[in-house]
Amino acid sequence: MKISTRVLLIAGCCLTFTAYGVDEPVSLTHGQVSGVTLDSGVQEFLGIPFAAPPVGDLRWKAPQAPTPWQGVRVADQHGPACMQRRAAYMSEDCLYLNVWTKAETGAEKLPVMVWIHGGGWTSGSNSVPIYDGEAFANNEVVLVSVNYRMNAFGWMAHPALSAESEQGVSGNYGILDNVAAFKWVQQNIAEFGGDASNVTIFGESAGGGSVYALLATPLAEGLFHKAISESTWITANNVTKLNTPNGMTVSAEQRGSQVIGAKLEELGMSGSDVLENMRSLSAQQLMEMQLGVSLIVDGHVFPKSPAEIFAEGSHNIVPLMAGINDGEGLFFVRPDRTFQSVTEQRAARVEEFGEHAGSLLDYYVADNDEDVFTVEVDYNTDAWFARPTREIIHAIARSAEDSYMYVFTRNLRDPMQRAPHAMELRYVFNTLPSDAPQADVEIAQLLNDYWTQFAKSGTPNGDGLPRWPAYDLETQVHQVLGVQVGQDSMLRKQELDELDRYFSDRYNSVP
C-alpha cells in the first residue's frame, strides 16, 4: 500500500503525519478517485467535484454535471470553501464533497449520511475540522459532507436572471447545489460501500434551514429517506417571495435589483446588458454587496411557502429527528450589547411586532430589568430555532412516519450555563478536544450513537441506548440530552404557539 505524506499548516507551524493511499481507485460517473486510509481503517476522500464549477456563464445557474477527468484524481485535500467574507481558502469553484467510509467493498450497503454545514448561508464549509467524518465511519455509516454556494452566489434573485431561466425563476442556488449533491450520492455512493436507498440528510443552523427547505421542495423527493435537523434556522426574514413582497420584506427580485443596480452604478457599468455586466463582476465585488440571504418562494423550488407546504402535508415525508440547544441565544445575545432595561426591550418588541404583537409582548418582554438578558436569550432561541424546529416536527408527526425531538443541555466551555448555539456539533461528530472531561466523552459517544442508529433504522432507539420516545402531538414529549438523559414535554408551548401565529400573519400580509 502506497504511503502518502500530508502536511498541515497550523498557526505557522508544520504538522506532518502519515496516511496510506487507497490501493484501488474508485470509479465514479465522471472519473476515478483515490483517497487515503487513516490509522483507524477509515478511508477518506476529500475534494471530489459533484458539479461543474459555477463560474462564468454558469454563475447564477442551476448546478451542471461535473466536468469529466482523465486518470485517477487524488482526493486527499479539501476543496475550497465557497465565497464568503473570511476564509483562508475559498473560490467560486467550490462545489466539492468529502466521503468517509470503512467499507471494504462496494457491496456492503452501509447507511449513508449527508452533512450540510451551517453559517447563516453566508459562511462555513465542509472542511471545518469539527465536521471530520471519521467517527461516523467508525460507527458503520458512510459520511458525506457537501459545500454549497452562499451569499450573492447562492441567493441572488434578479428579473434578468429569472427571464433567462427556463423556469422563469432565480435564486435558491444553494438549495439546488444540495439537490445536485444528493443526485451524485444516488449515482456514486455504492462505490464507497454506501446504500443509495438509505440516505439520511442532516445539518445544523443554516444547514438545518437547508434540511427544512429540502423537506419542502419537490425537487428533492426520493433523494433522501431520513432527515436530522439541528437548530433549524428559519426566521421572519429568511423566507421571501420571488417577485411580490411579504409583510415588511421586499421581494427577492427587488432586493437583488437594488444591490446590483447600486453596484453597477458605483462602477459606472449601468449599461443595457445587465446580465453581462453582472457576470463580469469579480467575486470580490459581489462580496462587497450587502445582499440578504433567504429561501425564495418561486413556484419551482418551492411551489408555495414551506410553511404552507408543511401545513397541508405535501412535503417530503420521511422519519425526522430534530431539536435545539437549550440556550441557543447565548451565542448571539451579549449582556453588554443588548437592552439594558424593560423600557428599551418593550419599545423594540413593539416596533418589531407592530400590529401582529398579540400576546407576544407578555412572553418576550421582561418583568424587571434583571431578567431582560434572559428573556432576550429566550426570544432568540424560540424565534430563530425552536419555532421552526417544532414546525417540521409537527409536520412529520401528522404523517405516518415517526419524528423525534431533543433538547441538548451540555455546555462544554461552562457546564454551569445552558448550551449555546452550535455547542452540540463537537458531540455529534465526536470531535471533542483530547482533554475533554469523561462526562463529555460519554455524551459525545451517546449522540454519535443516536445519530447513526437513526440513520440505520429510522429510530434513535437501539441496544444499550436510553429509550427515546417518538414525538406525539398530544403529549409533545422530547428527549433531554446532556449529563442527565431523560424526557420532558410541552417545550415552551404557549410561546411557540404565539410565535407560529405571528410568523403566519407577518408572512402572509402584503402592504
Secondary structure, 3 states (H helix, E strand, C coil): CCEEEEEEEECCEEEEEEEEECCCCEEECCEEEECEECCCCCEEEEEEECCCCCCHHHCCCCCCCCCCCCCEEECECCCCECCCCCCCCECCCCCEEEEEECCCCCCCCEEEEEEECCCCCCCCCCCCHHHCCHHHHHCCCEEEEECCCCHHHHHCCCHHHHHHCCCCCCCCHHHHHHHHHHHHHHHHHHHHCEEEEEEEEEEECHHHHHHHHHHHCHHHCCCCCEEEEECCCCCCCCEEECCCCECCECCHHHHHHHHHHHHHHHCCCCCCCHHHHHHHCCHHHHHCCCCCCCEEECCCCCCCCHHHHHHHCCCCCCCEEEEEECCHHHHCCCHHHCCCCHHHHHHHHHHHHHHHCCCHHHHHCCCCHHHHHHHHHHHHHHHHHHHHHHHHHHHHHCCCCCEEEEEECCCCCCCCCCCCCCCCHHHHCCCCCCCCCHHHHHHHHHHHHHHHHHHHHCCCCCCCCCCCCCCCCCCCEEEEECCCCEEEECCCHHHHHHHHHHHHHHHHCCC
